[in-house]
Amino acid sequence: MKKRWFIIAITILSAVTVTFIDARPAAALPSPQGTVPGDVYLPLVFKGPCTVEARPRSKSVFGVQMYGNTGLDSGYFQEMMDSQTSWVRNEVVWRGVEPENVSPAEYRWGGVDKALSAAIEGGINMIGTINYNPDWAAASSTGPINPENLDDFAEFLTALAERYDGDGVDDDPCGRVVKYWEFYNEPDGQDNRWGYDGDKYAQMLAVAYPAMKAADPEAQIVFGGLAYDWFDDQGGPFIRRFLTDVLDAGGGAYFDIMNFHVYPAFAPNWTTTGPGLYEKAEAVRQVLAGYGLNKPMMITESGAHSNNDPGSPSTPQIQASYVVELFTQARAANIESMIWFALYDPPEWYPHKNGLVTADTPPTRKLAFSTFQLAVDQIANATFERTLSTGEMGDSNMQAYLFTKPGSNAPLYVAWMAPVKTERTATLSVPGSQVTVYDIYSNTHTVRDSDDGATDGRVSVRVSKEPVFIEVN
């Protein structure tokens, strides 16, 4: 049993960082996207061979994980742009930038430039995950840094922030601008990570924070995405006390944004129904509140797979359903950004196919990809109003959330039955004379007040395990 859960947790939680190799031919440059409320306009950049067209891009909660190249010559650039994602998370490998400790420092920026290319070539908000220490700086590539090398780390971070701050001084020649920097992936792990060394993680942040802020006052220091599940007291590899150890050591003063990961397989730690994102967010907030902290929050990994893996059976429909459920709960929990792990499937040795598209050449778009697009269209710029009460839903196994559409302020409900494999259905009654219902397949149908046999100013919509968007006309 422990072996089975170890395999499930490692694959779902991404307890070991997966490196994706992108050796695909360049994708065609997509046509400019239409603008929506909240678009962020990037200035035109004229840098000789680096000249690109500025692209408007909204700053919604929707994001995806990528690895390696994210620019125009990535085989996934078209999928990234067509998904309408607002964020891309990617790795910044310190040992690749500074493989040797020499004075003065010598930095190799080529790999980082490629990793962050979406910032300029796609108009994307990038999250750079700083990871993989050089051998000369630490005994572990993903764990504590030697105390005598913390100054070297600060020097590297200063150069990193200065290169991508867009202030015109020592900038990346192509004009990439990045403001969000995450410090390590799932640092609460015990195997070669920071898990038992929360005090050392706090010391690292105390060095990193002023270094990056001095170079770029707008830089946002993001806590490393905590697994915060399958804890050591449950026989797992993640240290439950890590976050409190960091905060006890004063680390709360040295990050701007709290961050954790959410995978539905571990929802029972937080709730008896649903994917557990909302409840887990509230639990993390309570920990911070105990230290007098109120920080914005990100989720830099969440997702679900589409394949029927024997250890964790799933389907394309389940994966697509989780796209809606997780992003809806992210909006309800006031999460600044939620990163779907990942845009494309991992290598063959990784058993769970979490990608919105396949790793084929060219990539094949899954049901989850079109559902991701639908969810962006429906709730990316809608205003979250509230979670419906059990009395309003009429069934304790239903989950339903009320938004209002931008511009019209028309009510928009998102609803589903939990858990994701239930065969139960129930009826949600909403005020109105007519609604348009969108399912995860992007099919639509109209339901009218009188369709249930009574004209009473309410419309009855049947809800199943597959989420629906209910737009009141």
DRENDO-1510 file (C-alpha; in Angstrom, 1 decimal, always signed):
<recs>
REC; n; res; u; v; w
REC; 1; MET; +0.0; +0.0; +0.0 .
REC; 2; LYS; +2.8; +2.4; +0.9 .
REC; 3; LYS; +4.5; +1.7; -2.4 .
REC; 4; ARG; +1.3; +2.3; -4.3 .
REC; 5; TRP; +0.7; +5.6; -2.6 .
REC; 6; PHE; +4.4; +6.6; -3.1 .
REC; 7; ILE; +4.0; +6.2; -6.8 .
REC; 8; ILE; +0.7; +8.1; -6.9 .
REC; 9; ALA; +2.0; +10.9; -4.8 .
REC; 10; ILE; +5.3; +11.3; -6.7 .
REC; 11; THR; +3.5; +11.4; -10.1 .
REC; 12; ILE; +0.6; +13.6; -9.1 .
REC; 13; LEU; +2.3; +15.9; -6.7 .
REC; 14; SER; +5.4; +16.2; -8.9 .
REC; 15; ALA; +7.5; +15.6; -5.9 .
REC; 16; VAL; +10.5; +15.3; -8.2 .
REC; 17; THR; +10.8; +18.1; -10.7 .
REC; 18; VAL; +10.2; +16.9; -14.2 .
REC; 19; THR; +12.3; +18.3; -17.0 .
REC; 20; PHE; +10.6; +18.5; -20.4 .
REC; 21; ILE; +12.7; +18.4; -23.5 .
REC; 22; ASP; +11.2; +20.5; -26.3 .
REC; 23; ALA; +13.0; +19.8; -29.6 .
REC; 24; ARG; +10.0; +20.6; -31.8 .
REC; 25; PRO; +10.0; +22.6; -35.0 .
REC; 26; ALA; +8.9; +26.2; -34.7 .
REC; 27; ALA; +5.1; +26.8; -34.6 .
REC; 28; ALA; +3.5; +29.4; -36.8 .
REC; 29; LEU; +3.1; +32.9; -35.3 .
REC; 30; PRO; -0.5; +33.2; -34.2 .
REC; 31; SER; -2.6; +36.2; -35.2 .
REC; 32; PRO; -3.0; +38.9; -32.5 .
REC; 33; GLN; -5.5; +38.1; -29.8 .
REC; 34; GLY; -8.6; +40.2; -29.3 .
REC; 35; THR; -8.5; +42.3; -26.2 .
REC; 36; VAL; -10.7; +41.8; -23.1 .
REC; 37; PRO; -11.2; +43.8; -19.9 .
REC; 38; GLY; -8.0; +43.7; -17.8 .
REC; 39; ASP; -5.6; +43.4; -20.8 .
REC; 40; VAL; -2.0; +44.3; -20.0 .
REC; 41; TYR; -0.3; +46.2; -22.8 .
REC; 42; LEU; +3.4; +45.6; -23.3 .
REC; 43; PRO; +5.4; +48.3; -25.1 .
REC; 44; LEU; +6.8; +47.6; -28.5 .
REC; 45; VAL; +10.4; +46.5; -28.3 .
REC; 46; PHE; +12.9; +47.5; -31.0 .
REC; 47; LYS; +16.1; +45.6; -30.3 .
REC; 48; GLY; +17.6; +44.8; -33.7 .
REC; 49; PRO; +17.2; +41.1; -34.3 .
REC; 50; CYS; +15.0; +40.8; -31.2 .
REC; 51; THR; +12.2; +43.0; -32.5 .
REC; 52; VAL; +8.8; +41.5; -31.8 .
REC; 53; GLU; +5.2; +42.7; -31.9 .
REC; 54; ALA; +3.7; +43.7; -28.6 .
REC; 55; ARG; +0.7; +41.6; -27.7 .
REC; 56; PRO; -2.1; +42.4; -25.3 .
REC; 57; ARG; -2.6; +39.8; -22.6 .
REC; 58; SER; -5.0; +39.7; -19.8 .
REC; 59; LYS; -3.8; +39.0; -16.3 .
REC; 60; SER; -6.3; +36.4; -15.2 .
REC; 61; VAL; -5.9; +33.5; -12.8 .
REC; 62; PHE; -5.2; +31.0; -15.7 .
REC; 63; GLY; -1.7; +29.7; -16.2 .
REC; 64; VAL; +0.2; +26.7; -17.5 .
REC; 65; GLN; +3.6; +25.0; -16.7 .
REC; 66; MET; +6.2; +24.8; -19.4 .
REC; 67; TYR; +9.8; +23.8; -19.5 .
REC; 68; GLY; +12.7; +24.9; -21.7 .
REC; 69; ASN; +12.0; +27.2; -24.6 .
REC; 70; THR; +8.7; +29.2; -24.5 .
REC; 71; GLY; +9.4; +31.4; -27.5 .
REC; 72; LEU; +8.3; +31.6; -31.1 .
REC; 73; ASP; +10.5; +28.6; -32.0 .
REC; 74; SER; +9.0; +26.4; -29.4 .
REC; 75; GLY; +6.8; +23.6; -30.7 .
REC; 76; TYR; +4.1; +24.5; -28.2 .
REC; 77; PHE; +4.0; +28.3; -28.8 .
REC; 78; GLN; +0.8; +28.1; -30.8 .
REC; 79; GLU; -0.9; +26.0; -28.2 .
REC; 80; MET; +0.3; +28.4; -25.4 .
REC; 81; MET; -1.2; +31.4; -27.2 .
REC; 82; ASP; -4.4; +29.7; -28.4 .
REC; 83; SER; -5.1; +28.5; -24.8 .
REC; 84; GLN; -5.4; +32.2; -23.8 .
REC; 85; THR; -3.3; +31.5; -20.7 .
REC; 86; SER; -2.2; +34.6; -18.9 .
REC; 87; TRP; +0.7; +33.0; -17.0 .
REC; 88; VAL; +3.5; +30.6; -17.7 .
REC; 89; ARG; +5.7; +29.1; -15.0 .
REC; 90; ASN; +9.2; +27.9; -15.9 .
REC; 91; GLU; +12.5; +27.0; -14.3 .
REC; 92; VAL; +15.5; +29.3; -13.8 .
REC; 93; VAL; +18.4; +26.9; -13.3 .
REC; 94; TRP; +21.1; +28.5; -11.2 .
REC; 95; ARG; +23.7; +25.9; -11.9 .
REC; 96; GLY; +23.1; +26.4; -15.6 .
REC; 97; VAL; +23.6; +30.2; -15.3 .
REC; 98; GLU; +26.6; +30.0; -13.0 .
REC; 99; PRO; +28.3; +26.6; -13.3 .
REC; 100; GLU; +31.6; +27.9; -11.8 .
REC; 101; ASN; +32.2; +30.3; -8.9 .
REC; 102; VAL; +34.7; +32.8; -10.3 .
REC; 103; SER; +35.4; +36.4; -9.6 .
REC; 104; PRO; +34.1; +38.5; -11.1 .
REC; 105; ALA; +31.0; +36.3; -11.6 .
REC; 106; GLU; +30.3; +35.0; -15.1 .
REC; 107; TYR; +26.7; +34.3; -16.0 .
REC; 108; ARG; +25.4; +32.3; -18.9 .
REC; 109; TRP; +21.9; +33.7; -19.7 .
REC; 110; GLY; +21.0; +31.8; -22.8 .
REC; 111; GLY; +18.9; +29.1; -21.2 .
REC; 112; VAL; +17.1; +31.5; -19.0 .
REC; 113; ASP; +16.4; +33.8; -22.0 .
REC; 114; LYS; +14.8; +30.9; -23.8 .
REC; 115; ALA; +12.8; +29.8; -20.7 .
REC; 116; LEU; +11.4; +33.4; -20.3 .
REC; 117; SER; +10.8; +34.2; -23.9 .
REC; 118; ALA; +7.0; +34.0; -23.6 .
REC; 119; ALA; +7.3; +37.2; -21.5 .
REC; 120; ILE; +8.0; +39.2; -24.7 .
REC; 121; GLU; +7.1; +37.0; -27.6 .
REC; 122; GLY; +3.7; +36.1; -26.2 .
REC; 123; GLY; +2.9; +38.9; -23.8 .
REC; 124; ILE; +2.8; +36.3; -21.0 .
REC; 125; ASN; +3.2; +37.0; -17.3 .
REC; 126; MET; +6.1; +34.7; -16.3 .
REC; 127; ILE; +6.8; +33.0; -13.0 .
REC; 128; GLY; +10.5; +32.1; -12.8 .
REC; 129; THR; +11.1; +29.2; -10.4 .
REC; 130; ILE; +14.7; +29.4; -9.1 .
REC; 131; ASN; +16.0; +25.9; -8.7 .
REC; 132; TYR; +19.0; +23.6; -9.0 .
REC; 133; ASN; +22.0; +24.9; -7.0 .
REC; 134; PRO; +25.5; +24.6; -8.5 .
REC; 135; ASP; +27.6; +21.8; -6.9 .
REC; 136; TRP; +29.9; +24.4; -5.5 .
REC; 137; ALA; +27.2; +26.2; -3.6 .
REC; 138; ALA; +25.3; +23.4; -1.9 .
REC; 139; ALA; +25.4; +19.7; -1.1 .
REC; 140; SER; +21.9; +19.3; -2.7 .
REC; 141; SER; +20.8; +20.9; -5.9 .
REC; 142; THR; +17.3; +21.5; -4.4 .
REC; 143; GLY; +18.1; +22.1; -0.8 .
REC; 144; PRO; +19.9; +24.4; +1.6 .
REC; 145; ILE; +22.7; +26.6; +0.3 .
REC; 146; ASN; +26.1; +26.5; +2.0 .
REC; 147; PRO; +26.2; +29.5; +4.5 .
REC; 148; GLU; +29.4; +30.7; +3.0 .
REC; 149; ASN; +27.7; +30.8; -0.5 .
REC; 150; LEU; +24.6; +32.8; +0.4 .
REC; 151; ASP; +26.4; +36.0; -0.7 .
REC; 152; ASP; +27.1; +34.3; -4.1 .
REC; 153; PHE; +23.3; +33.5; -4.3 .
REC; 154; ALA; +22.5; +37.1; -3.5 .
REC; 155; GLU; +24.9; +38.3; -6.2 .
REC; 156; PHE; +23.2; +35.9; -8.8 .
REC; 157; LEU; +19.7; +37.1; -7.8 .
REC; 158; THR; +20.7; +40.7; -8.1 .
REC; 159; ALA; +22.0; +40.1; -11.6 .
REC; 160; LEU; +18.8; +38.1; -12.4 .
REC; 161; ALA; +16.4; +40.8; -11.3 .
REC; 162; GLU; +18.4; +43.5; -13.0 .
REC; 163; ARG; +18.4; +41.7; -16.3 .
REC; 164; TYR; +14.7; +41.2; -16.4 .
REC; 165; ASP; +13.4; +44.3; -14.7 .
REC; 166; GLY; +12.9; +46.4; -17.8 .
REC; 167; ASP; +14.4; +49.5; -16.4 .
REC; 168; GLY; +16.9; +50.1; -19.2 .
REC; 169; VAL; +20.0; +49.3; -17.1 .
REC; 170; ASP; +21.8; +46.0; -17.9 .
REC; 171; ASP; +18.6; +44.6; -19.3 .
REC; 172; ASP; +18.0; +41.6; -21.4 .
REC; 173; PRO; +18.7; +42.8; -25.0 .
REC; 174; CYS; +15.4; +41.5; -26.2 .
REC; 175; GLY; +13.3; +43.2; -23.6 .
REC; 176; ARG; +12.0; +40.3; -21.6 .
REC; 177; VAL; +10.4; +41.6; -18.4 .
REC; 178; VAL; +9.7; +39.2; -15.4 .
REC; 179; LYS; +8.5; +40.3; -12.0 .
REC; 180; TYR; +7.6; +37.0; -10.2 .
REC; 181; TRP; +10.3; +34.8; -8.8 .
REC; 182; GLU; +9.5; +31.6; -7.0 .
REC; 183; PHE; +12.1; +30.1; -4.6 .
REC; 184; TYR; +12.4; +26.3; -5.3 .
REC; 185; ASN; +9.8; +23.7; -6.1 .
REC; 186; GLU; +8.1; +22.0; -3.2 .
REC; 187; PRO; +10.8; +22.9; -0.7 .
REC; 188; ASP; +8.8; +21.1; +2.1 .
REC; 189; GLY; +10.1; +17.7; +0.8 .
REC; 190; GLN; +12.5; +15.8; +3.0 .
REC; 191; ASP; +14.6; +14.1; +0.3 .
REC; 192; ASN; +17.4; +16.5; -0.6 .
REC; 193; ARG; +15.1; +19.5; -0.1 .
REC; 194; TRP; +14.6; +22.0; +2.6 .
REC; 195; GLY; +11.9; +20.1; +4.5 .
REC; 196; TYR; +13.7; +19.7; +7.9 .
REC; 197; ASP; +15.5; +23.0; +7.5 .
REC; 198; GLY; +12.8; +25.6; +7.6 .
REC; 199; ASP; +15.1; +27.9; +9.5 .
REC; 200; LYS; +17.6; +27.7; +6.7 .
REC; 201; TYR; +14.9; +28.4; +4.1 .
REC; 202; ALA; +14.0; +31.5; +6.1 .
REC; 203; GLN; +17.7; +32.6; +6.2 .
REC; 204; MET; +17.8; +32.1; +2.4 .
REC; 205; LEU; +14.7; +34.3; +1.9 .
REC; 206; ALA; +16.3; +36.9; +4.2 .
REC; 207; VAL; +19.2; +37.1; +1.8 .
REC; 208; ALA; +17.2; +36.8; -1.4 .
REC; 209; TYR; +14.5; +39.3; -0.6 .
REC; 210; PRO; +16.6; +42.5; -0.2 .
REC; 211; ALA; +18.9; +41.5; -3.0 .
REC; 212; MET; +16.1; +41.3; -5.6 .
REC; 213; LYS; +14.2; +44.3; -4.2 .
REC; 214; ALA; +17.3; +46.4; -4.4 .
REC; 215; ALA; +17.7; +45.5; -8.1 .
REC; 216; ASP; +14.0; +45.7; -8.9 .
REC; 217; PRO; +11.7; +47.2; -6.3 .
REC; 218; GLU; +8.7; +45.8; -8.3 .
REC; 219; ALA; +10.0; +42.2; -8.0 .
REC; 220; GLN; +7.6; +39.8; -6.3 .
REC; 221; ILE; +9.2; +37.2; -4.1 .
REC; 222; VAL; +7.0; +34.0; -4.2 .
REC; 223; PHE; +7.3; +31.4; -1.5 .
REC; 224; GLY; +8.3; +28.0; -3.1 .
REC; 225; GLY; +5.2; +26.1; -4.0 .
REC; 226; LEU; +4.5; +23.8; -1.0 .
REC; 227; ALA; +3.2; +20.3; -1.7 .
REC; 228; TYR; +1.6; +20.6; +1.8 .
REC; 229; ASP; +0.1; +17.1; +1.5 .
REC; 230; TRP; +1.0; +13.5; +2.1 .
REC; 231; PHE; +2.8; +14.6; +5.3 .
REC; 232; ASP; +5.5; +12.8; +7.2 .
REC; 233; ASP; +3.0; +11.9; +9.9 .
REC; 234; GLN; +1.0; +10.1; +7.2 .
REC; 235; GLY; +4.0; +8.1; +6.0 .
REC; 236; GLY; +4.8; +10.6; +3.2 .
REC; 237; PRO; +7.8; +12.7; +2.2 .
REC; 238; PHE; +6.5; +16.2; +3.0 .
REC; 239; ILE; +7.2; +17.9; +6.3 .
REC; 240; ARG; +4.1; +19.2; +7.9 .
REC; 241; ARG; +5.9; +21.7; +10.1 .
REC; 242; PHE; +8.0; +23.2; +7.4 .
REC; 243; LEU; +5.9; +26.3; +6.9 .
REC; 244; THR; +5.6; +27.0; +10.6 .
REC; 245; ASP; +9.4; +26.4; +10.9 .
REC; 246; VAL; +10.0; +29.1; +8.3 .
REC; 247; LEU; +7.6; +31.5; +10.0 .
REC; 248; ASP; +9.0; +30.8; +13.4 .
REC; 249; ALA; +12.4; +31.7; +12.1 .
REC; 250; GLY; +11.1; +35.1; +10.8 .
REC; 251; GLY; +10.7; +34.1; +7.2 .
REC; 252; GLY; +7.3; +35.8; +7.0 .
REC; 253; ALA; +9.0; +39.2; +6.4 .
REC; 254; TYR; +10.8; +38.0; +3.3 .
REC; 255; PHE; +8.2; +37.0; +0.8 .
REC; 256; ASP; +5.4; +38.8; -1.0 .
REC; 257; ILE; +3.2; +36.0; -2.1 .
REC; 258; MET; +2.3; +32.7; -0.4 .
REC; 259; ASN; +2.3; +29.6; -2.7 .
REC; 260; PHE; +1.2; +26.0; -2.5 .
REC; 261; HIS; +0.2; +23.1; -4.8 .
REC; 262; VAL; -3.1; +21.4; -5.1 .
REC; 263; TYR; -3.8; +17.9; -6.6 .
REC; 264; PRO; -7.3; +16.4; -6.2 .
REC; 265; ALA; -6.0; +13.0; -5.2 .
REC; 266; PHE; -5.2; +14.6; -1.8 .
REC; 267; ALA; -8.4; +16.4; -1.4 .
REC; 268; PRO; -9.5; +14.1; +1.6 .
REC; 269; ASN; -6.9; +16.0; +3.7 .
REC; 270; TRP; -9.1; +19.1; +3.4 .
REC; 271; THR; -12.7; +18.2; +2.4 .
REC; 272; THR; -15.1; +15.3; +2.0 .
REC; 273; THR; -16.3; +16.6; -1.4 .
REC; 274; GLY; -14.8; +18.4; -4.3 .
REC; 275; PRO; -11.2; +19.0; -5.4 .
REC; 276; GLY; -10.2; +20.6; -2.1 .
REC; 277; LEU; -8.5; +23.7; -3.5 .
REC; 278; TYR; -10.7; +26.2; -1.7 .
REC; 279; GLU; -10.5; +24.4; +1.7 .
REC; 280; LYS; -6.7; +24.0; +1.4 .
REC; 281; ALA; -6.3; +27.7; +0.6 .
REC; 282; GLU; -8.3; +28.6; +3.7 .
REC; 283; ALA; -6.1; +26.2; +5.8 .
REC; 284; VAL; -2.9; +27.9; +4.6 .
REC; 285; ARG; -4.4; +31.3; +5.2 .
REC; 286; GLN; -5.1; +30.4; +8.8 .
REC; 287; VAL; -1.5; +29.3; +9.3 .
REC; 288; LEU; -0.3; +32.7; +8.1 .
REC; 289; ALA; -2.9; +34.6; +10.1 .
REC; 290; GLY; -1.5; +32.9; +13.2 .
REC; 291; TYR; +1.6; +34.9; +12.6 .
REC; 292; GLY; -0.2; +38.1; +11.8 .
REC; 293; LEU; +0.3; +37.7; +8.0 .
REC; 294; ASN; -2.1; +38.4; +5.2 .
REC; 295; LYS; -0.4; +37.6; +1.9 .
REC; 296; PRO; -1.7; +37.3; -1.7 .
REC; 297; MET; -1.6; +33.7; -2.8 .
REC; 298; MET; -0.6; +31.7; -5.8 .
REC; 299; ILE; -0.9; +28.0; -6.7 .
REC; 300; THR; +2.0; +27.1; -9.0 .
REC; 301; GLU; +1.0; +23.6; -9.6 .
REC; 302; SER; -2.4; +22.0; -9.9 .
REC; 303; GLY; -4.0; +19.6; -12.4 .
REC; 304; ALA; -5.2; +16.2; -13.3 .
REC; 305; HIS; -4.3; +13.5; -15.9 .
REC; 306; SER; -6.3; +12.1; -18.8 .
REC; 307; ASN; -5.0; +8.6; -19.0 .
REC; 308; ASN; -6.3; +5.5; -17.3 .
REC; 309; ASP; -3.3; +4.8; -15.2 .
REC; 310; PRO; -3.8; +1.6; -13.1 .
REC; 311; GLY; -2.7; +3.3; -9.9 .
REC; 312; SER; -5.0; +6.3; -10.5 .
REC; 313; PRO; -7.7; +5.8; -13.1 .
REC; 314; SER; -8.9; +8.8; -15.0 .
REC; 315; THR; -10.4; +9.8; -18.3 .
REC; 316; PRO; -10.3; +12.9; -20.6 .
REC; 317; GLN; -13.7; +13.8; -19.2 .
REC; 318; ILE; -12.5; +13.7; -15.7 .
REC; 319; GLN; -9.4; +15.8; -16.6 .
REC; 320; ALA; -11.6; +18.4; -18.3 .
REC; 321; SER; -14.0; +18.5; -15.4 .
REC; 322; TYR; -11.1; +19.3; -13.1 .
REC; 323; VAL; -10.1; +22.2; -15.3 .
REC; 324; VAL; -13.4; +23.8; -14.5 .
REC; 325; GLU; -13.5; +22.8; -10.8 .
REC; 326; LEU; -10.0; +23.9; -10.0 .
REC; 327; PHE; -10.0; +27.2; -11.7 .
REC; 328; THR; -13.5; +28.0; -10.4 .
REC; 329; GLN; -12.3; +27.3; -6.8 .
REC; 330; ALA; -9.1; +29.3; -7.5 .
REC; 331; ARG; -11.3; +32.3; -8.3 .
REC; 332; ALA; -13.5; +31.7; -5.3 .
REC; 333; ALA; -10.4; +31.5; -3.0 .
REC; 334; ASN; -9.0; +34.8; -4.4 .
REC; 335; ILE; -5.9; +33.1; -5.9 .
REC; 336; GLU; -3.8; +35.5; -8.0 .
REC; 337; SER; -2.6; +32.8; -10.4 .
REC; 338; MET; -3.1; +29.0; -10.7 .
REC; 339; ILE; -0.7; +27.1; -12.9 .
REC; 340; TRP; -2.1; +24.0; -14.6 .
REC; 341; PHE; +0.6; +21.3; -14.6 .
REC; 342; ALA; +1.2; +21.2; -17.5 .
REC; 343; LEU; +0.6; +22.6; -21.0 .
REC; 344; TYR; +1.9; +19.4; -22.6 .
REC; 345; ASP; +2.3; +15.8; -21.5 .
REC; 346; PRO; +5.5; +14.8; -19.7 .
REC; 347; PRO; +7.9; +12.2; -21.1 .
REC; 348; GLU; +6.9; +8.6; -21.5 .
REC; 349; TRP; +8.6; +7.5; -18.2 .
REC; 350; TYR; +6.1; +9.8; -16.3 .
REC; 351; PRO; +2.9; +7.7; -15.9 .
REC; 352; HIS; +0.4; +10.6; -15.7 .
REC; 353; LYS; -0.5; +12.5; -18.8 .
REC; 354; ASN; -1.4; +15.9; -17.2 .
REC; 355; GLY; -1.0; +17.9; -20.4 .
REC; 356; LEU; -3.7; +19.9; -22.0 .
REC; 357; VAL; -2.1; +18.7; -25.2 .
REC; 358; THR; -0.1; +15.6; -26.1 .
REC; 359; ALA; +3.6; +15.5; -26.7 .
REC; 360; ASP; +3.2; +14.4; -30.2 .
REC; 361; THR; +4.5; +16.2; -33.3 .
REC; 362; PRO; +2.4; +18.2; -33.8 .
REC; 363; PRO; +0.7; +18.2; -30.5 .
REC; 364; THR; -2.9; +17.0; -30.3 .
REC; 365; ARG; -5.3; +19.1; -28.3 .
REC; 366; LYS; -7.2; +17.2; -25.7 .
REC; 367; LEU; -10.7; +17.8; -24.4 .
REC; 368; ALA; -9.1; +19.6; -21.5 .
REC; 369; PHE; -7.6; +22.1; -23.8 .
REC; 370; SER; -10.9; +23.3; -25.3 .
REC; 371; THR; -12.4; +23.2; -21.8 .
REC; 372; PHE; -9.5; +25.4; -20.6 .
REC; 373; GLN; -10.4; +27.9; -23.4 .
REC; 374; LEU; -14.1; +27.8; -22.4 .
REC; 375; ALA; -13.3; +28.4; -18.8 .
REC; 376; VAL; -11.1; +31.4; -19.7 .
REC; 377; ASP; -13.9; +32.8; -21.8 .
REC; 378; GLN; -16.5; +32.3; -19.1 .
REC; 379; ILE; -14.8; +33.2; -15.8 .
REC; 380; ALA; -11.3; +34.8; -16.4 .
REC; 381; ASN; -12.7; +38.3; -16.3 .
REC; 382; ALA; -16.0; +37.6; -14.5 .
REC; 383; THR; -16.5; +38.9; -11.0 .
REC; 384; PHE; -16.7; +36.3; -8.3 .
REC; 385; GLU; -19.7; +37.0; -6.1 .
REC; 386; ARG; -20.1; +34.1; -3.7 .
REC; 387; THR; -20.5; +30.4; -3.1 .
REC; 388; LEU; -24.1; +29.2; -3.1 .
REC; 389; SER; -25.4; +27.8; +0.2 .
REC; 390; THR; -26.6; +24.2; +0.5 .
REC; 391; GLY; -30.2; +25.6; +0.8 .
REC; 392; GLU; -29.8; +27.3; -2.5 .
REC; 393; MET; -28.4; +24.3; -4.2 .
REC; 394; GLY; -30.8; +21.8; -2.6 .
REC; 395; ASP; -28.2; +19.1; -2.4 .
REC; 396; SER; -25.1; +18.8; -0.2 .
REC; 397; ASN; -23.2; +17.0; -2.9 .
REC; 398; MET; -23.6; +19.9; -5.3 .
REC; 399; GLN; -21.0; +22.7; -5.6 .
REC; 400; ALA; -22.1; +25.9; -7.2 .
REC; 401; TYR; -20.5; +29.4; -7.5 .
REC; 402; LEU; -22.0; +32.7; -8.6 .
REC; 403; PHE; -20.1; +35.1; -10.9 .
REC; 404; THR; -21.3; +38.2; -12.8 .
REC; 405; LYS; -20.2; +38.7; -16.4 .
REC; 406; PRO; -18.1; +41.8; -17.3 .
REC; 407; GLY; -20.0; +44.6; -19.0 .
REC; 408; SER; -23.5; +43.2; -18.6 .
REC; 409; ASN; -23.3; +42.1; -14.9 .
REC; 410; ALA; -25.4; +39.1; -16.0 .
REC; 411; PRO; -25.4; +36.3; -13.4 .
REC; 412; LEU; -23.2; +33.3; -14.3 .
REC; 413; TYR; -23.3; +30.1; -12.3 .
REC; 414; VAL; -20.7; +27.3; -12.3 .
REC; 415; ALA; -22.0; +24.1; -10.9 .
REC; 416; TRP; -21.2; +20.3; -10.6 .
REC; 417; MET; -21.9; +17.3; -8.5 .
REC; 418; ALA; -19.2; +15.9; -6.3 .
REC; 419; PRO; -17.2; +13.7; -6.2 .
REC; 420; VAL; -16.0; +13.7; -9.8 .
REC; 421; LYS; -17.0; +10.1; -10.4 .
REC; 422; THR; -20.5; +10.2; -8.9 .
REC; 423; GLU; -23.4; +9.2; -11.0 .
REC; 424; ARG; -25.8; +11.3; -9.0 .
REC; 425; THR; -27.6; +14.3; -10.5 .
REC; 426; ALA; -29.6; +17.1; -9.0 .
REC; 427; THR; -31.5; +20.2; -10.1 .
REC; 428; LEU; -30.2; +23.8; -9.6 .
REC; 429; SER; -32.9; +26.4; -9.6 .
REC; 430; VAL; -31.7; +29.9; -10.5 .
REC; 431; PRO; -33.7; +33.2; -10.9 .
REC; 432; GLY; -34.4; +34.2; -14.4 .
REC; 433; SER; -36.6; +33.5; -17.4 .
REC; 434; GLN; -34.0; +31.9; -19.7 .
REC; 435; VAL; -30.4; +30.6; -19.4 .
REC; 436; THR; -27.8; +29.3; -21.7 .
REC; 437; VAL; -26.0; +26.2; -20.5 .
REC; 438; TYR; -22.4; +25.4; -21.6 .
REC; 439; ASP; -20.9; +21.9; -20.9 .
REC; 440; ILE; -17.3; +20.8; -20.8 .
REC; 441; TYR; -17.5; +19.9; -24.5 .
REC; 442; SER; -18.4; +23.5; -25.4 .
REC; 443; ASN; -21.9; +22.4; -26.4 .
REC; 444; THR; -24.7; +24.8; -25.5 .
REC; 445; HIS; -28.5; +24.5; -24.9 .
REC; 446; THR; -31.2; +26.9; -23.7 .
REC; 447; VAL; -33.4; +26.2; -20.7 .
REC; 448; ARG; -36.5; +28.4; -20.1 .
REC; 449; ASP; -38.6; +29.1; -17.0 .
REC; 450; SER; -41.5; +27.1; -18.2 .
REC; 451; ASP; -39.5; +24.0; -19.2 .
REC; 452; ASP; -40.0; +22.5; -15.7 .
REC; 453; GLY; -43.8; +22.9; -16.0 .
REC; 454; ALA; -44.1; +26.0; -13.9 .
REC; 455; THR; -43.7; +29.7; -14.8 .
REC; 456; ASP; -42.4; +31.1; -11.6 .
REC; 457; GLY; -39.4; +33.3; -12.5 .
REC; 458; ARG; -36.9; +30.5; -12.0 .
REC; 459; VAL; -35.1; +28.1; -14.4 .
REC; 460; SER; -34.3; +24.6; -13.4 .
REC; 461; VAL; -31.0; +23.1; -14.7 .
REC; 462; ARG; -30.0; +19.5; -14.3 .
REC; 463; VAL; -26.4; +19.2; -12.9 .
REC; 464; SER; -24.2; +16.1; -13.1 .
REC; 465; LYS; -20.5; +15.3; -12.3 .
REC; 466; GLU; -19.5; +17.2; -15.4 .
REC; 467; PRO; -19.4; +20.9; -14.6 .
REC; 468; VAL; -21.7; +23.4; -16.5 .
REC; 469; PHE; -21.6; +27.2; -16.9 .
REC; 470; ILE; -25.1; +28.6; -16.6 .
REC; 471; GLU; -25.4; +32.1; -18.1 .
REC; 472; VAL; -28.6; +33.9; -17.3 .
REC; 473; ASN; -29.9; +35.8; -20.3 .
</recs>
